[in-house]
Amino acid sequence: MSTRLLQYVAHPLVSFSAVTGTSFPETWTEGTHWVALKLFGFLPFGRQAIVISKPSLPGGFAIRDAGHSALIPVWDHLITIEPNQDGVLYRDRVEVSARFLTPLIWIFAQIFYRHRQRRWLRLAANGFDYGAA
């Protein structure tokens, strides 16, 4: 839910900056948040709408980003977290559609989400201490 976590797990592949206002909210709120993207911290990659909603998930938690941009009309990311017999089951479901660029965007999404999971696991292993991770 925190914008700091997004910035951390995406670094250094993608950086985000708020298009309106001076900064992101501390936590994501429902609604549309326009961001400017940079690949590797310096290569401008356009604007993206992060469209946050919180679907109902009985017994668990869900958050959805129905993102979109001129280049990528569909970047729909659903995160669900549910208790199970081993602890917690975390799932990411991502749908991307970018017309003729879809295969390239799909490859990028594969790289991005694998990178993101490594960064998230490192942060969790360090007790969410951003300085130690």
N, CA, C and O atoms as a MOPAC input file, in Angstrom:
PM7 MOZYME 1SCF
protein

 N      0.80700 1    -1.20200 1     0.00000 1
 C      0.00000 1     0.00000 1     0.00000 1
 C      0.85200 1     1.26900 1     0.00000 1
 O      0.33800 1     2.34300 1    -0.31300 1
 N      2.14700 1     1.17600 1     0.34400 1
 C      2.91800 1     2.40800 1     0.43500 1
 C      3.61900 1     2.72200 1    -0.88600 1
 O      4.07700 1     1.83400 1    -1.60500 1
 N      3.68300 1     4.00300 1    -1.17000 1
 C      4.38900 1     4.43000 1    -2.38000 1
 C      5.88700 1     4.22200 1    -2.21100 1
 O      6.59400 1     3.99000 1    -3.19100 1
 N      6.37100 1     4.30100 1    -0.99200 1
 C      7.79300 1     4.04000 1    -0.73300 1
 C      8.15200 1     2.61400 1    -1.12800 1
 O      9.21500 1     2.37700 1    -1.70200 1
 N      7.27500 1     1.66900 1    -0.82600 1
 C      7.53800 1     0.27500 1    -1.18900 1
 C      7.60100 1     0.11900 1    -2.70500 1
 O      8.47400 1    -0.58400 1    -3.21300 1
 N      6.68900 1     0.76200 1    -3.43600 1
 C      6.73500 1     0.69600 1    -4.89800 1
 C      8.07200 1     1.22800 1    -5.41000 1
 O      8.71300 1     0.59800 1    -6.25000 1
 N      8.48500 1     2.37600 1    -4.90800 1
 C      9.75400 1     2.95900 1    -5.35700 1
 C     10.91700 1     2.00700 1    -5.06400 1
 O     11.81500 1     1.84400 1    -5.88900 1
 N     10.89400 1     1.38900 1    -3.89600 1
 C     11.97900 1     0.48500 1    -3.50300 1
 C     12.02500 1    -0.75600 1    -4.39600 1
 O     13.07800 1    -1.09300 1    -4.93700 1
 N     10.89200 1    -1.43100 1    -4.55100 1
 C     10.91100 1    -2.70000 1    -5.29100 1
 C     11.13800 1    -2.50100 1    -6.78300 1
 O     11.61000 1    -3.41700 1    -7.45600 1
 N     10.81600 1    -1.33300 1    -7.31500 1
 C     11.00200 1    -1.07200 1    -8.74800 1
 C     12.43000 1    -0.63200 1    -9.07400 1
 O     12.87400 1    -0.78500 1   -10.21200 1
 N     13.14800 1    -0.09400 1    -8.10100 1
 C     14.49700 1     0.44200 1    -8.30900 1
 C     15.48000 1    -0.67400 1    -8.66400 1
 O     15.38000 1    -1.73800 1    -8.05200 1
 N     16.38300 1    -0.52800 1    -9.56500 1
 C     16.64900 1     0.61600 1   -10.42200 1
 C     16.01300 1     0.50100 1   -11.81100 1
 O     16.27800 1     1.32900 1   -12.68200 1
 N     15.17200 1    -0.52300 1   -12.02000 1
 C     14.58200 1    -0.71000 1   -13.35000 1
 C     13.66300 1     0.42800 1   -13.75100 1
 O     13.73800 1     0.93100 1   -14.87200 1
 N     12.79800 1     0.83300 1   -12.83500 1
 C     11.80900 1     1.87500 1   -13.13000 1
 C     11.75900 1     2.83600 1   -11.95300 1
 O     11.80000 1     2.42200 1   -10.79500 1
 N     11.67000 1     4.12300 1   -12.26400 1
 C     11.41500 1     5.10100 1   -11.21700 1
 C     10.13700 1     5.85100 1   -11.57800 1
 O      9.81600 1     6.04200 1   -12.75100 1
 N      9.43000 1     6.26300 1   -10.55900 1
 C      8.14000 1     6.92300 1   -10.70400 1
 C      8.22100 1     8.29700 1   -10.05800 1
 O      8.82700 1     8.45400 1    -8.99900 1
 N      7.61800 1     9.28000 1   -10.68700 1
 C      7.46500 1    10.57800 1   -10.04500 1
 C      6.04600 1    11.06400 1   -10.30400 1
 O      5.45900 1    10.79700 1   -11.35200 1
 N      5.51600 1    11.77800 1    -9.32900 1
 C      4.14600 1    12.28900 1    -9.43800 1
 C      4.07500 1    13.33300 1   -10.54400 1
 O      4.95600 1    14.18400 1   -10.66300 1
 N      3.02500 1    13.26300 1   -11.34800 1
 C      2.82700 1    14.24600 1   -12.41500 1
 C      2.18400 1    15.49900 1   -11.84900 1
 O      2.55300 1    16.61000 1   -12.22900 1
 N      1.22900 1    15.33600 1   -10.94800 1
 C      0.58200 1    16.49100 1   -10.31800 1
 C      1.00500 1    16.55700 1    -8.86200 1
 O      1.19900 1    15.52700 1    -8.21700 1
 N      1.14200 1    17.73900 1    -8.36000 1
 C      1.58900 1    17.89500 1    -6.98300 1
 C      3.09600 1    17.71000 1    -6.89500 1
 O      3.77600 1    17.57700 1    -7.91300 1
 N      3.59800 1    17.70400 1    -5.70800 1
 C      5.03800 1    17.61000 1    -5.53400 1
 C      5.50700 1    16.21700 1    -5.16200 1
 O      6.68100 1    15.89700 1    -5.34700 1
 N      4.61600 1    15.37600 1    -4.64100 1
 C      5.02700 1    14.03800 1    -4.23800 1
 C      3.82100 1    13.11200 1    -4.19300 1
 O      2.67300 1    13.54700 1    -4.28800 1
 N      4.11000 1    11.83400 1    -4.04500 1
 C      3.06000 1    10.83500 1    -3.89300 1
 C      2.48200 1    10.90400 1    -2.48200 1
 O      3.11500 1    11.42100 1    -1.56100 1
 N      1.26300 1    10.37000 1    -2.33100 1
 C      0.77200 1    10.20300 1    -0.96200 1
 C      1.60800 1     9.11300 1    -0.27900 1
 O      2.22500 1     8.29000 1    -0.95500 1
 N      1.62700 1     9.10900 1     1.03400 1
 C      2.39000 1     8.09100 1     1.75500 1
 C      1.85900 1     6.68800 1     1.45200 1
 O      2.63200 1     5.74600 1     1.27400 1
 N      0.53200 1     6.56200 1     1.39700 1
 C     -0.07200 1     5.28400 1     1.01600 1
 C     -0.98800 1     5.52300 1    -0.18300 1
 O     -1.55000 1     6.60400 1    -0.35800 1
 N     -1.11700 1     4.48600 1    -0.99400 1
 C     -1.98000 1     4.58800 1    -2.17800 1
 C     -3.42900 1     4.69400 1    -1.74300 1
 O     -3.89500 1     3.94000 1    -0.89000 1
 N     -4.12000 1     5.62500 1    -2.33300 1
 C     -5.54900 1     5.77500 1    -2.09100 1
 C     -6.28900 1     5.37000 1    -3.35700 1
 O     -5.73200 1     5.40100 1    -4.45400 1
 N     -7.54300 1     4.99300 1    -3.19300 1
 C     -8.32800 1     4.62700 1    -4.36100 1
 C     -8.46500 1     5.84000 1    -5.27700 1
 O     -8.62100 1     6.97300 1    -4.82400 1
 N     -8.40100 1     5.57000 1    -6.56400 1
 C     -8.50300 1     6.63800 1    -7.54400 1
 C     -7.35800 1     6.56000 1    -8.54000 1
 O     -6.59200 1     5.59700 1    -8.55800 1
 N     -7.25800 1     7.59100 1    -9.36900 1
 C     -6.25700 1     7.63500 1   -10.43500 1
 C     -5.10300 1     8.54800 1   -10.03500 1
 O     -5.30000 1     9.69500 1    -9.63200 1
 N     -3.90000 1     8.00900 1   -10.15700 1
 C     -2.66800 1     8.73500 1    -9.84500 1
 C     -1.79500 1     8.70600 1   -11.09500 1
 O     -1.35400 1     7.63600 1   -11.51500 1
 N     -1.54400 1     9.86500 1   -11.69000 1
 C     -0.70000 1     9.93200 1   -12.88100 1
 C      0.76100 1    10.04100 1   -12.46700 1
 O      1.12400 1    10.84900 1   -11.61200 1
 N      1.59300 1     9.20800 1   -13.09400 1
 C      3.02100 1     9.19400 1   -12.79900 1
 C      3.82000 1     9.33100 1   -14.08500 1
 O      3.37000 1     8.93800 1   -15.16100 1
 N      5.00200 1     9.89000 1   -13.95400 1
 C      5.97000 1     9.90800 1   -15.04300 1
 C      6.93600 1     8.75700 1   -14.76800 1
 O      7.40400 1     8.57700 1   -13.64300 1
 N      7.22100 1     7.99100 1   -15.79900 1
 C      8.10100 1     6.83200 1   -15.65700 1
 C      9.46300 1     7.12300 1   -16.26800 1
 O      9.58100 1     7.82200 1   -17.27400 1
 N     10.47700 1     6.57200 1   -15.63600 1
 C     11.81800 1     6.57800 1   -16.21000 1
 C     12.37800 1     5.17900 1   -16.07900 1
 O     12.31400 1     4.56600 1   -15.01300 1
 N     12.92900 1     4.67700 1   -17.17400 1
 C     13.61300 1     3.39300 1   -17.13500 1
 C     15.04200 1     3.62900 1   -16.68200 1
 O     15.70900 1     4.54700 1   -17.16000 1
 N     15.51200 1     2.79900 1   -15.75800 1
 C     16.87300 1     2.87200 1   -15.23200 1
 C     17.20300 1     4.23900 1   -14.61800 1
 O     18.36900 1     4.62300 1   -14.52400 1
 N     16.16200 1     4.96400 1   -14.20500 1
 C     16.34900 1     6.23200 1   -13.52600 1
 C     16.64100 1     7.43300 1   -14.40500 1
 O     16.73200 1     8.55200 1   -13.90100 1
 N     16.79200 1     7.22800 1   -15.71700 1
 C     17.13500 1     8.37800 1   -16.55500 1
 C     16.43200 1     8.40000 1   -17.91600 1
 O     16.35600 1     9.46500 1   -18.52800 1
 N     15.92500 1     7.29400 1   -18.40900 1
 C     15.32700 1     7.22500 1   -19.74100 1
 C     13.82000 1     7.46600 1   -19.65200 1
 O     13.09900 1     6.56900 1   -19.21600 1
 N     13.31200 1     8.64100 1   -20.04600 1
 C     11.87600 1     8.91900 1   -19.95400 1
 C     11.06100 1     7.87000 1   -20.71900 1
 O     11.39500 1     7.49900 1   -21.84400 1
 N      9.97900 1     7.40200 1   -20.07400 1
 C      9.14300 1     6.36800 1   -20.67600 1
 C      7.66700 1     6.75100 1   -20.63300 1
 O      6.79500 1     5.88300 1   -20.60300 1
 N      7.39300 1     8.04200 1   -20.62900 1
 C      6.01500 1     8.51200 1   -20.70700 1
 C      5.31100 1     8.58200 1   -19.37400 1
 O      5.90900 1     8.45600 1   -18.30600 1
 N      4.00200 1     8.79000 1   -19.48700 1
 C      3.12500 1     8.88900 1   -18.31400 1
 C      2.27400 1     7.63900 1   -18.22100 1
 O      1.92700 1     7.03500 1   -19.23600 1
 N      1.94100 1     7.25700 1   -17.00600 1
 C      1.12500 1     6.07700 1   -16.74400 1
 C      0.10200 1     6.44300 1   -15.68100 1
 O      0.42800 1     7.10900 1   -14.69900 1
 N     -1.12800 1     6.00700 1   -15.87900 1
 C     -2.14700 1     6.14800 1   -14.84000 1
 C     -2.07900 1     4.92100 1   -13.94300 1
 O     -2.18200 1     3.79300 1   -14.42600 1
 N     -1.90800 1     5.12900 1   -12.66100 1
 C     -2.03900 1     4.06300 1   -11.66900 1
 C     -3.44300 1     4.24100 1   -11.10600 1
 O     -3.73900 1     5.24700 1   -10.46100 1
 N     -4.30100 1     3.26300 1   -11.35200 1
 C     -5.71800 1     3.37700 1   -10.99200 1
 C     -6.01200 1     2.35300 1    -9.89000 1
 O     -6.22900 1     1.17200 1   -10.16300 1
 N     -6.01500 1     2.82600 1    -8.65800 1
 C     -6.11500 1     1.95900 1    -7.49100 1
 C     -7.57000 1     1.70700 1    -7.09500 1
 O     -8.38300 1     2.62600 1    -7.00300 1
 N     -7.86800 1     0.41800 1    -6.86300 1
 C     -9.13300 1     0.03000 1    -6.23400 1
 C     -8.82600 1    -1.10400 1    -5.26100 1
 O     -7.77100 1    -1.73500 1    -5.32700 1
 N     -9.76500 1    -1.34400 1    -4.36400 1
 C     -9.59100 1    -2.39400 1    -3.35200 1
 C    -10.76900 1    -3.36000 1    -3.44800 1
 O    -11.75400 1    -3.21800 1    -2.72400 1
 N    -10.66300 1    -4.35500 1    -4.35600 1
 C    -11.75900 1    -5.32000 1    -4.49200 1
 C    -11.97100 1    -6.08400 1    -3.18400 1
 O    -11.03500 1    -6.30000 1    -2.41400 1
 N    -13.19300 1    -6.47900 1    -2.96000 1
 C    -13.52300 1    -7.26200 1    -1.77200 1
 C    -12.97400 1    -8.68000 1    -1.92800 1
 O    -13.14400 1    -9.31100 1    -2.97100 1
 N    -12.32400 1    -9.16500 1    -0.89100 1
 C    -11.81400 1   -10.53000 1    -0.86300 1
 C    -12.08500 1   -11.07900 1     0.53300 1
 O    -11.28400 1   -10.87300 1     1.44400 1
 N    -13.21200 1   -11.78000 1     0.71200 1
 C    -13.55700 1   -12.29800 1     2.04000 1
 C    -12.41200 1   -13.12300 1     2.63400 1
 O    -11.91100 1   -14.05500 1     2.00500 1
 N    -12.01200 1   -12.76500 1     3.84600 1
 C    -10.95400 1   -13.48900 1     4.52700 1
 C     -9.55100 1   -13.11400 1     4.07600 1
 O     -8.57300 1   -13.69100 1     4.55200 1
 N     -9.44200 1   -12.16500 1     3.17400 1
 C     -8.11800 1   -11.78400 1     2.68700 1
 C     -8.06900 1   -10.31400 1     2.32600 1
 O     -8.90300 1    -9.51900 1     2.75900 1
 N     -7.07200 1    -9.96900 1     1.52300 1
 C     -6.84200 1    -8.59200 1     1.11400 1
 C     -6.56600 1    -8.57400 1    -0.38300 1
 O     -5.88900 1    -9.45800 1    -0.90700 1
 N     -7.09100 1    -7.56400 1    -1.06600 1
 C     -6.82500 1    -7.40400 1    -2.49900 1
 C     -6.64500 1    -5.93100 1    -2.81300 1
 O     -7.30000 1    -5.06800 1    -2.23000 1
 N     -5.74400 1    -5.66300 1    -3.74300 1
 C     -5.57000 1    -4.31900 1    -4.26900 1
 C     -5.30700 1    -4.46500 1    -5.76500 1
 O     -4.59500 1    -5.36600 1    -6.20600 1
 N     -5.89600 1    -3.56400 1    -6.52000 1
 C     -5.80400 1    -3.64300 1    -7.97100 1
 C     -5.33500 1    -2.30400 1    -8.52800 1
 O     -5.76200 1    -1.23600 1    -8.09100 1
 N     -4.44200 1    -2.40100 1    -9.50900 1
 C     -4.04600 1    -1.23300 1   -10.29600 1
 C     -4.48500 1    -1.50700 1   -11.71800 1
 O     -3.87200 1    -2.31200 1   -12.41800 1
 N     -5.54000 1    -0.84400 1   -12.14700 1
 C     -6.02200 1    -0.96700 1   -13.53100 1
 C     -5.33800 1     0.11400 1   -14.36000 1
 O     -5.98800 1     0.97900 1   -14.94700 1
 N     -4.01200 1     0.04300 1   -14.39100 1
 C     -3.21000 1     1.07000 1   -15.02400 1
 C     -3.35700 1     1.11700 1   -16.53500 1
 O     -3.77100 1     0.15300 1   -17.17900 1
 N     -3.00000 1     2.27900 1   -17.07600 1
 C     -3.04700 1     2.45400 1   -18.52800 1
 C     -2.22500 1     3.66600 1   -18.91800 1
 O     -1.95700 1     4.55300 1   -18.10800 1
 N     -1.83100 1     3.67700 1   -20.19200 1
 C     -1.11300 1     4.81700 1   -20.74900 1
 C     -1.34400 1     4.82500 1   -22.25200 1
 O     -1.98900 1     3.92500 1   -22.79100 1
 N     -0.82500 1     5.82900 1   -22.92000 1
 C     -0.95100 1     5.89000 1   -24.37400 1
 C     -0.22000 1     4.70900 1   -25.02400 1
 O     -0.70100 1     4.14400 1   -26.00600 1
 N      0.93400 1     4.34200 1   -24.47800 1
 C      1.71700 1     3.24300 1   -25.03700 1
 C      1.16800 1     1.88000 1   -24.63300 1
 O      1.16100 1     0.94200 1   -25.42900 1
 N      0.70700 1     1.78000 1   -23.38400 1
 C      0.22500 1     0.50700 1   -22.83400 1
 C     -1.21300 1     0.71500 1   -22.34700 1
 O     -1.42900 1     1.10400 1   -21.19900 1
 N     -2.20100 1     0.45400 1   -23.22500 1
 C     -3.59800 1     0.70200 1   -22.83400 1
 C     -4.07900 1    -0.14200 1   -21.65100 1
 O     -4.99300 1     0.26700 1   -20.93400 1
 N     -3.46900 1    -1.32300 1   -21.44100 1
 C     -3.87400 1    -2.18000 1   -20.32100 1
 C     -2.63400 1    -2.65600 1   -19.57100 1
 O     -1.79000 1    -3.36300 1   -20.12000 1
 N     -2.54500 1    -2.25500 1   -18.31000 1
 C     -1.56400 1    -2.80500 1   -17.37200 1
 C     -2.35900 1    -3.04300 1   -16.10100 1
 O     -2.37000 1    -2.21200 1   -15.19200 1
 N     -3.01800 1    -4.18200 1   -16.05000 1
 C     -3.96700 1    -4.50100 1   -14.98700 1
 C     -3.30900 1    -5.46500 1   -14.01400 1
 O     -3.06300 1    -6.62400 1   -14.34900 1
 N     -3.02400 1    -4.98700 1   -12.81100 1
 C     -2.28400 1    -5.75400 1   -11.81800 1
 C     -3.15000 1    -5.95800 1   -10.57800 1
 O     -3.57500 1    -4.99400 1    -9.94200 1
 N     -3.40500 1    -7.20800 1   -10.24400 1
 C     -4.19000 1    -7.56200 1    -9.06100 1
 C     -3.29400 1    -8.31400 1    -8.08800 1
 O     -2.67300 1    -9.31500 1    -8.44500 1
 N     -3.23300 1    -7.82000 1    -6.85500 1
 C     -2.51300 1    -8.48800 1    -5.77700 1
 C     -3.55200 1    -9.03000 1    -4.80500 1
 O     -4.44700 1    -8.30300 1    -4.37300 1
 N     -3.43100 1   -10.32100 1    -4.45900 1
 C     -4.30000 1   -10.89300 1    -3.42900 1
 C     -3.42100 1   -11.54400 1    -2.36300 1
 O     -2.38300 1   -12.13600 1    -2.65800 1
 N     -3.87100 1   -11.41500 1    -1.12200 1
 C     -3.17600 1   -12.00500 1     0.01800 1
 C     -4.24100 1   -12.71300 1     0.85000 1
 O     -5.20000 1   -12.09700 1     1.31600 1
 N     -4.04800 1   -14.03800 1     1.02600 1
 C     -5.02600 1   -14.83700 1     1.76100 1
 C     -4.31800 1   -15.78200 1     2.71700 1
 O     -3.28000 1   -16.34800 1     2.37500 1
 N     -4.87000 1   -15.95800 1     3.91400 1
 C     -4.27900 1   -16.93800 1     4.82700 1
 C     -4.49000 1   -18.35600 1     4.27900 1
 O     -5.51000 1   -18.64900 1     3.65400 1
 N     -3.50900 1   -19.22200 1     4.52500 1
 C     -3.67700 1   -20.64300 1     4.20300 1
 C     -2.99100 1   -21.46600 1     5.28300 1
 O     -2.49200 1   -20.91100 1     6.26200 1
 N     -2.96300 1   -22.77600 1     5.11700 1
 C     -2.42500 1   -23.64700 1     6.15600 1
 C     -0.93400 1   -23.43500 1     6.40900 1
 O     -0.44500 1   -23.78500 1     7.48300 1
 N     -0.20900 1   -22.87700 1     5.45900 1
 C      1.22800 1   -22.65100 1     5.61200 1
 C      1.56800 1   -21.22900 1     6.03000 1
 O      2.74200 1   -20.90800 1     6.21400 1
 N      0.58600 1   -20.38900 1     6.18100 1
 C      0.82100 1   -18.99500 1     6.54600 1
 C     -0.02300 1   -18.07400 1     5.69800 1
 O     -1.20000 1   -17.85100 1     5.98200 1
 N      0.59500 1   -17.53200 1     4.63800 1
 C     -0.09500 1   -16.57700 1     3.78300 1
 C      0.21400 1   -16.90600 1     2.32500 1
 O      1.35100 1   -17.21800 1     1.97100 1
 N     -0.82100 1   -16.83100 1     1.48700 1
 C     -0.65800 1   -17.02800 1     0.05000 1
 C     -0.74900 1   -15.67300 1    -0.63300 1
 O     -1.77700 1   -15.00000 1    -0.56700 1
 N      0.33400 1   -15.28300 1    -1.28700 1
 C      0.41800 1   -14.01900 1    -2.00000 1
 C      0.36800 1   -14.32700 1    -3.49000 1
 O      1.08500 1   -15.20600 1    -3.96800 1
 N     -0.47300 1   -13.61100 1    -4.22100 1
 C     -0.56300 1   -13.82300 1    -5.67200 1
 C     -0.55100 1   -12.49100 1    -6.39700 1
 O     -1.14900 1   -11.51100 1    -5.95200 1
 N      0.14900 1   -12.47800 1    -7.53000 1
 C      0.11300 1   -11.37100 1    -8.48500 1
 C     -0.52900 1   -11.89200 1    -9.75400 1
 O     -0.16200 1   -12.96100 1   -10.24400 1
 N     -1.47800 1   -11.15500 1   -10.28700 1
 C     -2.02300 1   -11.45200 1   -11.61800 1
 C     -1.86600 1   -10.17400 1   -12.42600 1
 O     -2.33000 1    -9.10800 1   -12.02200 1
 N     -1.21200 1   -10.29400 1   -13.55900 1
 C     -0.95200 1    -9.11900 1   -14.38400 1
 C     -1.41400 1    -9.39800 1   -15.80900 1
 O     -1.07700 1   -10.42500 1   -16.39900 1
 N     -2.18500 1    -8.47100 1   -16.34400 1
 C     -2.59900 1    -8.52500 1   -17.75000 1
 C     -2.05800 1    -7.26900 1   -18.41600 1
 O     -2.28100 1    -6.15300 1   -17.94800 1
 N     -1.33100 1    -7.47500 1   -19.53200 1
 C     -0.82900 1    -6.34100 1   -20.29400 1
 C     -1.32200 1    -6.43200 1   -21.72600 1
 O     -1.45300 1    -7.52000 1   -22.28800 1
 N     -1.58800 1    -5.28300 1   -22.29800 1
 C     -1.96400 1    -5.20300 1   -23.70900 1
 C     -1.43100 1    -3.88700 1   -24.25500 1
 O     -1.74300 1    -2.81200 1   -23.74100 1
 N     -0.62600 1    -3.98900 1   -25.29800 1
 C     -0.01300 1    -2.80300 1   -25.88400 1
 C      0.01500 1    -2.91500 1   -27.41000 1
 O      1.00100 1    -2.58000 1   -28.06700 1
 N     -1.09900 1    -3.39500 1   -27.93900 1
 C     -1.22100 1    -3.56000 1   -29.39300 1
 C     -0.04300 1    -4.37200 1   -29.92700 1
 O      0.25000 1    -5.44300 1   -29.39300 1
 N      0.63500 1    -3.89100 1   -30.96200 1
 C      1.71300 1    -4.66100 1   -31.58200 1
 C      2.94700 1    -4.76400 1   -30.67700 1
 O      3.81900 1    -5.59900 1   -30.91600 1
 N      3.02500 1    -3.92200 1   -29.64100 1
 C      4.14300 1    -3.98000 1   -28.70300 1
 C      3.92900 1    -4.95900 1   -27.54900 1
 O      4.80100 1    -5.11500 1   -26.69500 1
 N      2.76700 1    -5.61800 1   -27.52400 1
 C      2.44300 1    -6.50300 1   -26.40500 1
 C      3.53900 1    -7.52800 1   -26.10800 1
 O      3.87800 1    -7.70500 1   -24.93800 1
 N      4.11300 1    -8.21700 1   -27.10800 1
 C      5.17200 1    -9.18100 1   -26.76700 1
 C      6.36900 1    -8.53600 1   -26.04900 1
 O      6.91700 1    -9.11900 1   -25.11300 1
 N      6.76800 1    -7.35000 1   -26.48000 1
 C      7.88600 1    -6.67300 1   -25.81500 1
 C      7.51700 1    -6.21900 1   -24.40700 1
 O      8.32000 1    -6.34100 1   -23.48100 1
 N      6.30600 1    -5.69600 1   -24.24600 1
 C      5.85100 1    -5.25700 1   -22.92200 1
 C      5.69400 1    -6.46100 1   -22.00200 1
 O      5.98600 1    -6.36700 1   -20.81000 1
 N      5.23600 1    -7.59500 1   -22.53700 1
 C      5.10500 1    -8.82400 1   -21.74300 1
 C      6.47800 1    -9.26100 1   -21.23100 1
 O      6.61500 1    -9.62700 1   -20.06300 1
 N      7.49300 1    -9.22500 1   -22.09500 1
 C      8.85300 1    -9.59200 1   -21.67000 1
 C      9.33200 1    -8.63900 1   -20.57700 1
 O      9.89700 1    -9.07300 1   -19.57300 1
 N      9.10400 1    -7.33800 1   -20.77500 1
 C      9.48500 1    -6.37200 1   -19.75200 1
 C      8.76200 1    -6.67200 1   -18.43700 1
 O      9.37800 1    -6.63100 1   -17.37200 1
 N      7.46900 1    -6.97300 1   -18.50100 1
 C      6.69800 1    -7.27600 1   -17.28400 1
 C      7.27800 1    -8.49300 1   -16.56800 1
 O      7.35100 1    -8.50500 1   -15.33900 1
 N      7.68900 1    -9.51300 1   -17.31300 1
 C      8.30200 1   -10.69800 1   -16.70000 1
 C      9.56300 1   -10.30500 1   -15.93600 1
 O      9.75600 1   -10.71500 1   -14.79200 1
 N     10.40800 1    -9.51900 1   -16.56500 1
 C     11.64900 1    -9.06800 1   -15.93000 1
 C     11.33200 1    -8.19800 1   -14.70900 1
 O     11.90200 1    -8.38700 1   -13.63400 1
 N     10.41400 1    -7.24600 1   -14.89200 1
 C     10.07400 1    -6.32300 1   -13.81600 1
 C      9.52100 1    -7.05900 1   -12.59600 1
 O      9.96700 1    -6.79700 1   -11.47900 1
 N      8.56100 1    -7.97300 1   -12.77500 1
 C      7.95200 1    -8.62600 1   -11.61500 1
 C      8.89400 1    -9.61100 1   -10.94600 1
 O      8.79000 1    -9.81000 1    -9.73600 1
 N      9.79900 1   -10.23100 1   -11.67000 1
 C     10.80500 1   -11.08100 1   -11.03000 1
 C     11.77000 1   -10.22000 1   -10.20200 1
 O     12.11300 1   -10.56700 1    -9.07200 1
 N     12.19200 1    -9.11100 1   -10.77500 1
 C     13.05700 1    -8.17500 1   -10.05100 1
 C     12.34900 1    -7.66700 1    -8.79600 1
 O     12.93300 1    -7.62500 1    -7.71300 1
 N     11.09600 1    -7.28700 1    -8.95600 1
 C     10.28800 1    -6.76100 1    -7.85600 1
 C     10.20200 1    -7.77200 1    -6.72100 1
 O     10.34800 1    -7.39500 1    -5.55900 1
 N      9.96900 1    -9.04700 1    -7.02800 1
 C      9.86300 1   -10.08100 1    -5.99300 1
 C     11.19600 1   -10.25700 1    -5.25700 1
 O     11.20800 1   -10.41900 1    -4.03700 1
 N     12.30800 1   -10.22600 1    -5.98000 1
 C     13.62200 1   -10.33200 1    -5.31300 1
 C     13.82100 1    -9.17700 1    -4.33900 1
 O     14.27100 1    -9.37400 1    -3.21000 1
 N     13.48100 1    -7.96800 1    -4.78800 1
 C     13.65200 1    -6.79800 1    -3.92400 1
 C     12.71400 1    -6.87000 1    -2.71700 1
 O     13.10300 1    -6.52100 1    -1.60200 1
 N     11.47800 1    -7.32300 1    -2.94400 1
 C     10.51600 1    -7.43000 1    -1.84500 1
 C     10.98700 1    -8.47100 1    -0.81900 1
 O     10.91600 1    -8.22700 1     0.38600 1
 N     11.45800 1    -9.60900 1    -1.28600 1
 C     11.94400 1   -10.65200 1    -0.36900 1
 C     13.14300 1   -10.16000 1     0.43900 1
 O     13.24800 1   -10.44700 1     1.63100 1
 N     14.04600 1    -9.41800 1    -0.20700 1
 C     15.20400 1    -8.86000 1     0.50600 1
 C     14.73500 1    -7.89400 1     1.58700 1
 O     15.24000 1    -7.91900 1     2.70900 1
 N     13.78500 1    -7.05700 1     1.25400 1
 C     13.27200 1    -6.08800 1     2.22200 1
 C     12.59600 1    -6.80400 1     3.39200 1
 O     12.81100 1    -6.44000 1     4.54900 1
 N     11.78200 1    -7.81700 1     3.09900 1
 C     11.10100 1    -8.56900 1     4.16100 1
 C     12.11200 1    -9.28700 1     5.05600 1
 O     11.93900 1    -9.32900 1     6.27400 1
 N     13.16600 1    -9.85100 1     4.46200 1
 C     14.19200 1   -10.55200 1     5.24200 1
 C     14.92200 1    -9.60600 1     6.19200 1
 O     15.47700 1   -10.04500 1     7.19900 1
 N     14.92400 1    -8.31200 1     5.87600 1
 C     15.56200 1    -7.30600 1     6.72100 1
 C     14.55500 1    -6.55100 1     7.58300 1
 O     14.81400 1    -5.43300 1     8.03000 1
 N     13.39700 1    -7.18100 1     7.80900 1
 C     12.39100 1    -6.58700 1     8.69900 1
 C     11.83400 1    -5.27100 1     8.19500 1
 O     11.44100 1    -4.41700 1     8.99000 1
 N     11.79700 1    -5.09800 1     6.86900 1
 C     11.31900 1    -3.88800 1     6.22000 1
 C     12.13100 1    -2.66300 1     6.64600 1
 O     11.61200 1    -1.55000 1     6.73700 1
 N     13.41000 1    -2.89900 1     6.90100 1
 C     14.36400 1    -1.82400 1     7.16600 1
 C     14.94400 1    -1.43200 1     5.81100 1
 O     15.80700 1    -2.13200 1     5.28200 1
 N     14.48500 1    -0.33600 1     5.25300 1
 C     14.90400 1     0.08600 1     3.91700 1
 C     16.40600 1     0.36600 1     3.84800 1
 O     17.02100 1     0.18900 1     2.79600 1
 N     16.99100 1     0.79600 1     4.94900 1
 C     18.41700 1     1.08700 1     4.95200 1
 C     19.27200 1    -0.16600 1     4.93200 1
 O     20.37700 1    -0.15600 1     4.38900 1
 N     18.77600 1    -1.24200 1     5.51500 1
 C     19.56100 1    -2.49300 1     5.60300 1
 C     19.35900 1    -3.38000 1     4.37900 1
 O     20.18100 1    -4.25600 1     4.11100 1
 N     18.26700 1    -3.16100 1     3.62600 1
 C     17.94100 1    -4.07400 1     2.52400 1
 C     18.71600 1    -3.80000 1     1.29400 1
 O     18.54300 1    -4.49100 1     0.29000 1

